[in-house]
Amino acid sequence: MHTLASTIRPAAALLALAVLGAACGRAGPPPARGVPVNAVLITPHPVSIPLEYPAQLEASNTVEIRPRVGGVLERQEAVEGQRVKTGQVLFVIDRQPYEAALAQARATLAQAQAAKAQAERDLERARPLSQLDALSQRELDAAIAAGAATTAQVQSAEATVRTAQLNLDYTIVRAPLDGVMSRALIRLGGLVSAYSTLLTTVYKTDPMYVNFSISEQRLLELQRELGHAPDQRNPSKTSFRVFLADGVEVDTPAELNFVDAAVDLRTDTLPVRLGVPNPKQMLRAGQFVKVTVESPVRGDAIVIPQRAVQELQDKRFVWTIDKDHKASPRDVTLGPRIGQETLVTKGLVAGDLVVVDGTQKLKEGTLVDSEPTPAADKRSP
């Protein structure tokens, strides 16, 4: 016969077991969630790093056109802004004064030649007479001297004629080379002075020169890469690309043709010049362009998105994620930019996790929630 107590105790035990089982099945407190961020996994890969330099175009030859004689500008034969050929007439200065000077010089020459002929005849008659003692030695010497003087007068008159002819020829101003004529600075009827008045400028625009400068540090790197100093007579495999201000690439090949002998002490840069063919006359002197230099491929480069880089005063750093999923800043040294990414030369190693997006919420030791993704698509060399 069961007592009431014996009946209650098993029921209480069952109730206690049920409560205990329910307590055991209940989940504990949810794990703390970290700040959501996007991160990349650092994986070194080969890249070719293009270096960009601001540059300016220059005509391969520039000649200032100045007259060699003075006078009134009578005609302009060439059209401003158009191509001209070597020897083509550009301007004509009033020729009449120089034609008159040439005629006068020729008349003076004729007089000198006549006087010389007379002196030669006098000397021919004097020599036989001197041998017969019919003419004194003094008179013979005077005839000889007169002949020499007239010869000198003829030579002087001939030089004057040549000078007058040159001056007359100089009234026609011709192009000294093939190129493009700039704006005329003197209008018709203007008075020009010999060797001082600037009439115009002729630019040789094919080929064109591209002038830029590289830093002393880049020069040392280039010398280490090439194994020697850059030399236009021994072009390297380094390729140069020229881009106009609107981003369009010049479709003719650029070649290195000048490297200065000394570094500019004011800027610590080395002047460099490229030559670019310009058959279509699309390039103009004075234009600003951009030169891109392809450097040798680096096989183990570390590249991260540019937006991952943070700046604070003069320091650059990135946020990294450790094995405990905590964020911490790390200083980095950057190299050149490659599109939307940048090269990291110091501060990161393979396997590091770098935060790309969501850095605004991070502090030292912040717990983050992120899945690693590849840092960047591998570039072919």
Secondary structure, 3 states (H helix, E strand, C coil): CCCHHHHHHHHHHHHHHHHHHHHHHCCCCCCCCCEECEEEECCCEEECCEEEEEEEEEEEEEEEECCCCCEEEEEECCCCCCEECCCCEEEEECCHHHHHHHHHHHHHHHHHHHHHHHHHHHHHHHHHHHHCCCCCHHHHHHHHHHHHHHHHHHHHHHHHHHHHHHHHHHCEEECCCCEEECCCCCCCCCEECCCCCCCEEEEEEEEEEEEEEEEHHHHHHHHHHHCCCCCCCCCCCCEEEEECCCCCECCCCCEEEEECCCCECCCCEEEEEEEECCCCCCCCCCCEEEEEEECCCEEEEEEEEHHHCEEECCEEEEEEECCCCEEEEEECEEEEEECCEEEEEECCCCCCEEEEECHHHCCCCCEEECCEEECCCCCCC
